[in-house]
Amino acid sequence: MSDRYVFDTEALIAYLYDEPGRSVVEESLRDVRDGSVEGLLAETNAGEVLYLVARFEGVDDKPTTNSLRTADRDLRALERWGIQIERADWRLAAEVKADGHISFADAHGVALAQETDATLIAGADDDFETLPIDVDVVRFREDGV
């Protein structure tokens, strides 16, 4: 692993909602908070975290003013822990997306990890099995939720 982590959306949702693998993600976040590693989140993944939390906390899977505030609060708390929200190279992300069945947000996380020579903290999605670029991927859990 490198001295820099890029967090996938699934990792942060697992942390925020106490899903399987949360303790692994929490350990990585503590490393960021303690300053032993740098923690990054692609802007597209930050947007994904925001809308997912807003829906989860909303009514009938729809965001509300309060759920959007909750989502924003959660992202700000992660930033206070040291997570930096960064823009990934859109062209590299598009090339990653064009190569396979990976989601567009995941492609941004992969691109940011490659650009910054970081380790990508990702879940059990098979999206990360074969990538067109060389990225160190650490799985925080074996099975999807």
C-alpha positions as CSV (number, residue, x, y, z in Angstrom):
1,M,0.0,0.0,0.0
2,S,1.0,3.5,-0.6
3,D,1.1,6.5,1.7
4,R,-2.0,7.8,0.0
5,Y,-5.6,6.4,-0.2
6,V,-8.4,7.1,-2.5
7,F,-11.7,6.1,-1.0
8,D,-14.4,4.6,-3.2
9,T,-18.1,5.5,-2.6
10,E,-18.9,2.0,-1.4
11,A,-16.1,2.2,1.3
12,L,-17.5,5.5,2.7
13,I,-21.1,4.2,2.7
14,A,-20.0,1.1,4.5
15,Y,-18.3,3.3,7.1
16,L,-21.3,5.7,7.5
17,Y,-23.9,2.9,7.7
18,D,-22.0,0.3,9.7
19,E,-22.0,-2.2,6.8
20,P,-19.7,-5.3,6.6
21,G,-16.1,-4.1,6.3
22,R,-16.7,-0.9,8.2
23,S,-13.8,-1.6,10.7
24,V,-11.4,-1.9,7.8
25,V,-12.5,1.4,6.3
26,E,-12.4,3.0,9.8
27,E,-8.8,1.9,10.3
28,S,-7.9,3.6,7.0
29,L,-9.7,6.7,7.9
30,R,-7.9,6.8,11.3
31,D,-4.6,6.6,9.4
32,V,-5.8,9.7,7.4
33,R,-6.9,11.5,10.6
34,D,-3.6,10.7,12.3
35,G,-1.7,12.1,9.4
36,S,0.2,8.9,8.5
37,V,-1.4,8.8,5.1
38,E,-3.1,11.2,2.8
39,G,-6.8,10.5,2.1
40,L,-8.5,11.5,-1.2
41,L,-12.0,11.3,-2.6
42,A,-12.8,12.0,-6.2
43,E,-15.4,14.8,-6.7
44,T,-17.7,12.4,-8.6
45,N,-17.5,10.0,-5.7
46,A,-18.2,12.8,-3.2
47,G,-21.3,13.6,-5.2
48,E,-22.3,10.0,-5.2
49,V,-21.9,9.8,-1.4
50,L,-24.0,13.0,-1.0
51,Y,-26.9,11.8,-3.1
52,L,-26.9,8.3,-1.6
53,V,-26.9,9.6,2.0
54,A,-29.6,12.1,1.1
55,R,-31.8,9.3,-0.3
56,F,-31.1,6.9,2.6
57,E,-32.0,9.6,5.1
58,G,-34.9,11.0,3.1
59,V,-38.5,9.9,2.8
60,D,-39.4,7.0,0.5
61,D,-35.9,7.0,-0.9
62,K,-36.3,10.6,-1.9
63,P,-34.0,13.4,-0.5
64,T,-35.4,16.1,1.7
65,T,-33.9,19.4,2.9
66,N,-32.9,17.7,6.2
67,S,-31.4,14.6,4.5
68,L,-29.4,16.8,2.1
69,R,-28.1,18.7,5.2
70,T,-27.2,15.3,6.8
71,A,-25.3,14.2,3.7
72,D,-23.4,17.5,3.6
73,R,-22.6,17.2,7.3
74,D,-21.2,13.7,6.7
75,L,-19.0,14.8,3.9
76,R,-17.7,17.8,6.0
77,A,-17.0,15.5,8.9
78,L,-14.9,13.3,6.5
79,E,-13.0,16.5,5.4
80,R,-12.3,17.4,9.0
81,W,-10.8,13.9,9.4
82,G,-8.4,14.9,6.5
83,I,-10.2,13.6,3.4
84,Q,-9.5,15.9,0.5
85,I,-12.1,16.1,-2.3
86,E,-10.1,16.3,-5.6
87,R,-11.0,16.5,-9.2
88,A,-9.8,13.4,-11.2
89,D,-8.6,13.8,-14.8
90,W,-11.9,13.6,-16.8
91,R,-10.2,12.2,-19.9
92,L,-8.5,9.4,-17.9
93,A,-11.8,8.6,-16.1
94,A,-13.5,8.4,-19.5
95,E,-10.9,6.1,-20.9
96,V,-11.3,3.8,-17.8
97,K,-15.1,3.9,-18.3
98,A,-14.8,3.2,-22.0
99,D,-12.7,0.1,-21.4
100,G,-15.3,-1.8,-19.3
101,H,-18.4,-2.1,-17.2
102,I,-17.2,0.1,-14.4
103,S,-19.4,2.9,-13.2
104,F,-18.5,6.5,-14.1
105,A,-18.0,7.4,-10.5
106,D,-15.8,4.3,-9.9
107,A,-13.8,5.3,-13.0
108,H,-13.1,8.7,-11.4
109,G,-11.8,7.0,-8.3
110,V,-9.6,4.7,-10.4
111,A,-8.3,7.7,-12.4
112,L,-7.6,9.7,-9.2
113,A,-5.7,6.7,-7.7
114,Q,-3.6,6.4,-10.8
115,E,-2.9,10.1,-11.0
116,T,-1.8,10.4,-7.4
117,D,-0.1,7.0,-7.1
118,A,-2.6,6.1,-4.4
119,T,-4.1,2.8,-3.1
120,L,-7.8,2.6,-4.0
121,I,-9.9,1.4,-1.0
122,A,-12.8,-0.4,-2.7
123,G,-15.5,-2.9,-2.0
124,A,-16.3,-6.3,-3.5
125,D,-17.6,-5.0,-6.9
126,D,-16.1,-6.9,-9.7
127,D,-15.8,-3.6,-11.5
128,F,-12.2,-3.4,-10.3
129,E,-11.1,-6.9,-11.4
130,T,-9.6,-5.8,-14.7
131,L,-8.7,-2.2,-15.2
132,P,-7.0,-0.7,-18.3
133,I,-4.5,1.2,-16.0
134,D,-2.3,0.0,-13.2
135,V,-3.8,0.9,-9.8
136,D,-3.3,-0.7,-6.4
137,V,-6.7,-1.8,-5.2
138,V,-7.4,-3.0,-1.6
139,R,-10.7,-4.6,-0.9
140,F,-12.3,-3.8,2.4
141,R,-14.7,-6.7,2.2
142,E,-15.1,-9.9,0.2
143,D,-18.8,-9.9,-0.5
144,G,-21.2,-7.2,-1.8
145,V,-24.1,-6.0,0.3
